[in-house]
Amino acid sequence: MHSPEVKKMSQKQMKEAFVSNLNGTSVLEVTQGLCFPAFCILCRGLLIIFSEHLCSFSLRRSTRFCMDFVVLIVPLVVTLTILSSFILLESLTVIACGAWLLYQIYQRRTCYAKVPVQKVFANFLKISLESEYNPAITCYRVINSVFTAIAILAVDFPLFPRRFAKTELYGTGAMDYGVGGFIFGAAMVCPELRRKSVEGSRFNYLRKSLYSVWPLVLLGMGRLVVIKSIGYQEHLTEYGVHWNFFFTIVVVKLITSLLLIIFPLNKSWIVAVSITVLYQLALDLTPLKRVILYGTDGSGTRAGLFNANREGIISTLGYVTIHMAGVQTGLYVLKNRTRIRDWIKVACCILLVAVSFFISLYIVQVNIEAVSRRMANLAFCMWVVASSLLLLSCLLLSDIILSFAKFLIKGALVPCSWKLIQLPATNKKHSESPILEGEKKEPSLCLITALNRNQLFFFLLSNITTGLINLMVDTLHSSASWTLVVLGMYMFTNCLVIYVLDLQGKTVKFW
């Protein structure tokens, strides 16, 4: 009869094997899955307008939270589990629902009710939007956080498709995108972009950057101590023996702060291209790739700090590239624009660049090397940037469509969306002409703004609850129904905590 220690060790090894040696899925399937939440956010906005302003159905705070959870969180949970093989069908269904809602809103419009459709569009293209806040970037970051929170727990259950989990060496798993997407999202709102210039001396600026990462260092150390002390399962080839994603964020933050002191913000793309090309050349022409895969002695050694964490340390170069690409994207998207025409051009431009990156990615994968998260090589960086730009363009286009729906209904307010701050003058005979949205009260709180406010705390809370559930539940032998119950309760609890914090106006910080 086995001792409890042996049984516990075998369970740990089984869980590690369950998430190891995987090859991912196609780029197309990950892309479809990425666009799906953007369609859900659009449907959610249209549903709010339809229910509150056309059906006079008032949504209280509790009702709004439940609606946000059902429309935004539940679809992602089922997409990553029982409906994982029907992502395209799900997307088409949500698009059809959105089209029906938009048609109903247009038919019942309270503004320009007797104006021909061409005139309605012409007037819409003249409106101005609030320029200080970009809901697309907020939604991008929230989508990435929610996906990560679901995936880190779901991956331990058999119901989660193995093709979505992190790949061993080459491949494109949905979870592989998550780590790169997080870096890209953080870069779009980095302090350097908000300030637009380095304040004071460069030394003082670098000192502030060094000081700002100490909470992440503590979190990384804390995670390391807890994981090692309780014998929690680990995927060794992901980052190494001691390294984790918090340490990657710290190093990326420090390196990019130094780079942004040396190079202007608008040259970030040149820095990104230079680093990833030189890194790929080093992988191809030097022993660097062999060192990542097999250690300095070629036998897979983990002796010494570098060999123990070689994947995490060397792959940082790829994440620096993604961060610099995110800075360049943020610089472009956060430019001061107010006209809806300009935002349509921005969305189309980003979509065009994303398509160009996907074409280039295909060429690179065929002729140079396939995507590898473990090495964060050229193909991986291109894939993450292309996917991020595609998601961002989908969110921008969704915001534009939602703005059109708000334009049609007098007094329409949707949380976490652009405000219509200026509308064209119309003939007085049109008594139904819209009024300035800026004169109205702020929209009620919503789950998206709550998650955006406490993103780091939500990530930590998700990691802690994931660990607790793994210690209490036999995830490897859980049925489909039990898996859905656990994931649903897990996400509902985490989201409710964040929502309550936002209702109380609290931002949880560790520094």
N, C-alpha and C positions, 0 to 999 in steps of 0.2 A: 504494500500500500504506500502511495507516494505521500511525502510530507507536504504541508501547506506551502512551504517555500518552493519546492519543486513544481507543484501545481501552478503557483503564481508565476514562476519563471516561464513555464511552458505557455501560459496564457499570454504573457508579454511577448514571447517570441512569435506566437501565432498572430497577434495583432500587428507586429512589425512586418511579418511576411505578407499579411493581407494588403498592406499599402506599398509593397516593394515590387520591383521588376515589372513595372507597367509601361505601356507604350503610348498611351494617350488616344486621342481621336483625331478627326480631320479638322483642318483650319475652318472649313465651312460650317461644321456643326457648332464649334465654339463661337463663331461669328453670329450664327442664328440665335444662340443662347444669349449673347450679349445684347442684341437688339431687342429681345423680348421684354426686359424690364422697362425700356424706354417707351414701348407701346403701352405698357400697363400704367405708367405715370400719366401719359396723355389721356387714356381712358378714365383714369381717376379724376383728372381735372374736368373733363367733359361731363362726367357723372355728377360732380359737385354742382356745376352750372345747371344741369338739367333738373336735378332734384330740388335744389334750393330756390332757383329763380323761375323755373317753369312749372314745377309741381308744388311749390310752396311747402316743401318738406324740410323743416328746420333741423339741422344737425347739431346736437349738443356735443360737448367735448368727448363724452364717453362713446357716443355714436360715431363721431368723426374718427376716433382712434380705432374703433372696430372696423370701420369702413376702410381706413388706410391699411390696417393689418390684412384684411381679407383681399384687398385689391393689389397691394404691393408685396406683401411677404408670402402669403399662402401660394400664389402662382409660382414663385421662385422655389419654394419647398417642393411642390409636386413636380416641377420641371427637373429638379435635380434627383428625383426619386422615381415615382411610379409612372410619370409621363415623359421620361427622359428620351424615349424613342419617337416622340411626337412633337418635337420642338417647333418644326415648321408649321404643323397643323395648329398648334397653340397660338403661334404668332399670327397666322392668318385669321384665326377666330377672334383674337383681340383686335386686330385691325378692322375686321368686319363690324364688331361692336362699336368701335370708335367712329367708324364711318356712319353707322346708323345714328349714333348720338349726335354727331355733328350735323347730319341732315335734319334731325328733329329740331335742333337748336336753330338752324338756319330757317326752317319753315315757320318757327314760332318767334322769330327775332322781334325785338321791341325797338330796335334802331334801324332806320332805313327800310321799314317794312314794305313801302310801296315803290322802292327804288329798284331798277333792273340789276341783275347780278353783276354785269360788267361795271356798273357805277359803284356797287358795294365794294368790289375788289379794288377799284381805283381809289376810293376813299380810304380803304384799309391801308393801302400802300403809302398813304401820306401821314399816317399816325406816328407818334413818337413814343418811346418806351423809357422807363427808368434806366439810367445808365450805370448807376453805382453798384447794382447787384445783378449777378448773372446766375439765374436758376439752373442752367445747364451744368455748370461746374459743380454746384452744390449737389445736384441729383447724381452726377457722375460719381462723386466721392461716396455718397450714401449707397448707391447700387453696389459699389465695390465692397463697402463695409458689410452690407447685408449678405451678399454672396459669400464672402469670406466666413462670416459667422455661421451660416448654414453649412458650408462645405467642411469646416474643420471638425464638426461633430458627425455629419452625415457620412463622411468618408469611412468611418469605423463600422458602419452598418452594411450588410450585404445588399440592401436595397439601392444603395448609391452605386451607380455604374462605375466599374473599375476604369473605364476609358476616360472618365472625368478627373480621376485622381492624378497626383503629380507623377510625372514620368521618371523613369530611372536614369536614362542617359539622353536619348533622343525622343522627340515627339511633342505634341501639343495637347496637353490635358487642360481642362477648364481651370483647375487649381493652379496650374503653372502660370496662367495669365494673371491670376489674382495678385501674386506677389509683385509682378511688374506693374500692374494697373494701379496698385497702391502707391508705388513710388511716383508714377506719372501724375496721379491725382494730387499728391502732396506738392509736387513741383509747380503745378499750375497756380497754387496760392501761397508760394513760399514768401518769406519776409522780404527777400530782395525785390520781388515783383511789386509788393505792396508799397515799398519805399521808393522804388524806381532808381535809387542811387544809394551809394554807401555813405552813411552819415558819419561825420568825424573822421579820425585817422583810420587807415586800413588796419593798423594793429589793434585798435580798440574794437573795430568791427569784428575782426577774427576772434578776439577774446570773448566777445558777447556770443558768438556762434559756438565757441567751445563750451561756454557756460550753459548754453541753452540745451545741450544734449545730455546733461547729467541725469535727468529723470529716465531717459531711454537706456542709459548705461545701467542704472539701478534696476530697471525692469528686466533687462536682459540677464543681469546677474541673478536676480530673484527667480526668474524662470529656470535658469540653469540649476540653481541650488534645489529648487522644488522638484524638478524632473529627476535629478540624480538621487535625491534623498528618498523618494517614494517608489523608485524603480519604474517610472512611467515609460510606456513604449516610445521608441524614437526611430526615425528613418535616418540612419547614419549618413548615407550618401547625399542627403539633402543639403546640409550645411557643414557637417562634420561632427566631431565629438562634443565640443563645448559651444560652438557658434550657434546663434539663432537669428531670426529675422530682425530683432531689435538691434543687434550689433551691426547688421548690414545697414540699417537706417542711420545709425550713428556715424559710421564711416562715410557713407554717401553724403550725409549732411556736411561733414567736415571738409571732404574733398571738394564738393560743389561750392561751398562757401569760399574756399580759396580760389577756385576757378573763376567765380563771379566777381572776385576782387580784381583779378588780372584781366579778364576779358569783359567787354561790354555785354549787357543783357541781349542785345539784338544780334550778337554773334554766337549765341548759345548753340545754334544748329551746327555751326562750323566745328565747334568744340566736340559736339556729340558725334558727328561724322568722323572726325579725326581719331577720337579715342577708339570707337568701335572698329574702324578699319585697321588701325595699328594693332589692336588686340587680336583681331582675326588673323592678321598676318603672323603674329607671334604664335598663335595656336597652330597654324599650318606649317610654319618654317622653323620653329624652335621646339625644344622638348617640353614646352609648357603644357600642351594637352596631355602628354604622358604623365607629367607631374600631377595634374588634377586627378587623373583617373587611377594612377598606380603609386603615387608618392615619389619622393626623391630617389628612392632606391629601386623603383620599378616593380616592387613586390606587394604593393598595397599597404605599406607600413603606416601606422598611426603614431609612431614614436616622435616625440617633440611637438611643440605647440603648433608649428606650421603644418606639419603632416596631418596632425589630428583634425585640423580645421581648414584644409587646403581648398575644399569646394567653396566654403563661405568666404574665405579671404580673397581668392582670385576672381570669383564671379562678381565681386563688388564693382569691378571695372565696367561690366555690362550694365549694372544698375545706375552707375554714374552717367552713362550714356543716355539711359531712359530718363533720368532726372533732368538732364540738360535739354533733351527734346521736349519734356514737359514744360520747362521754363520758357522755351521759345513759343510753344503753343499758348501758354498762359499770357505771354506778352501780346500776342496777336488777338486773342479772344477778349482780353480785358481792356482793350483800347476803348476810349470814350466814344461810344456810338449811341445815337438815340433813334434814328429813323429805322423803321421796319425793313425798308428796302436794303439798307446796309447789312442788317442781320441775315437776310435771305442770302445775300452774296457771301457772307462769312460761312454760313452753313454749307452752301454749295462748294465753296473753296476747300473747306476742311474735308468734305466728302470726296472731292476729286483727289486731294493729296492722299487720303486713306486708300483709295482704289489704286493709285500709283504705287504706294508702298506694298500692297498685296501682290501686284504684278511683279515688282522687284523681288519680293520675298520668294515667289515661285522660281524666279531665275536663280536666286542665291541658293535655294534648297537643291535645285537640280545640278548646279555647277560647282558649288563650293562646299556647303555643309548644311545638314538639316538642323532644325530648331533644337536647342539643348538648354533647358533651364539650369541644369547642373553647372554648365560652363558659362551661361549667359553670353553666348556667342553672338555674332553678327545677325544670324537668322532670328534668334530669340528677340533681340532688341527691335529688329524690324517688325516682327510679328506683334509684339506688345504695343509699339507705337501705332502701327496700322489699326489694330483692334481698338485702341484707346481713341484714336481720331474718328473711327467709324461710330463708336458709341456716342462720342461728343456731338458729332454731326446729327445723329438721330435725335438726341436730346434737344439740340437747337431747333431742328425742324419741328419737333413736337411742341416746343414752346411757342413757335410762330403760329402753328395751327391753333393752339390753345388761346393765344392772343386774339386770333380771328374770332374764335367763339365768344370770348369776352367782349369783343368789339360789337358783336351782334345783340348782346343782351345788356340793357341798361342796369347798372349797379352790380354787375357780376364781379365777384371776388373769389379768387382761388389762391390758397396758401402756396408759397414757394413757386411763384410764377411772376413774369414781368408785370409791372403796373403800367397801364396806359396813362401817361401823364399829359398828353396833348393830343387833341383831336381836331380835325379841320372844321372850319366854320361851315355851317349849312344854312339853307334857307329857313326862315322862321316858320314857314308853313309846315315844315316837318317837326311837329311837336315832339316826335319820338327821338329826336337827335340825342346822342350820348352826352353825358356830363363827364367832367374830369374825374378820373379815378383817384387822383391824388388828394381830392377833397374829402374822400370817404375814410371811414375808420380802417384800422389795420385788420387784415384777415385773422381769423382765429388760429390758434396753434395747430400744428400738424406733425405727424410722425417724421416726415422728411426733415423739417427744421430742427426737431428734437434730436434726431440722430446726427445731424450735421454739427449741432452745438457741442455734443459730447462724444465725438468719434473715437478718441483714444480710450475713453472710459468704456464705451460700448465694446471695443475690441478686447480690452482686458477682462471685462465681465464675461464675454463670450468664451474666452480662453479658460477662465476659472470654472464656469459652469460646465464646459466641455470636459474638463478634467474630472470634476465631481461625478458627472454622469458616467464617464468611462470607468470610474472606480466602483460605481454602484450597480451598473447595468452590464449584463453579458451581451455586448453589442454584436459579437460575431454570430450569435445564434438567435437573434431577434427576428420576429415575424414582420411582414410588411406593415400590418396594421399597428403593431406596437411601435415600430420605427416611426411611423407618421405621428402617433400620439406623443412620443418623446420629443421629436423635432418640433412639433407644434407647440407643446408646453414650454420647451426651451426657448424658442423664438418669442413666444408671447410674453414670457416672464422678462426676458432681456429688454424687449421693446417697451414693455410697460414701465419698467424701472427708469429707462431713459426719458420716456414721455412724462412721467411724474416729476422728474428732475426739471424738465423744461417748463412744466406748468408752474413750478415754484421759482422759476427764473434762476436756477443754479447751474453753473458750469464747473464740473469737477476737474481740477488741475492738480498736478503733482509738483508744481514749482512756483 
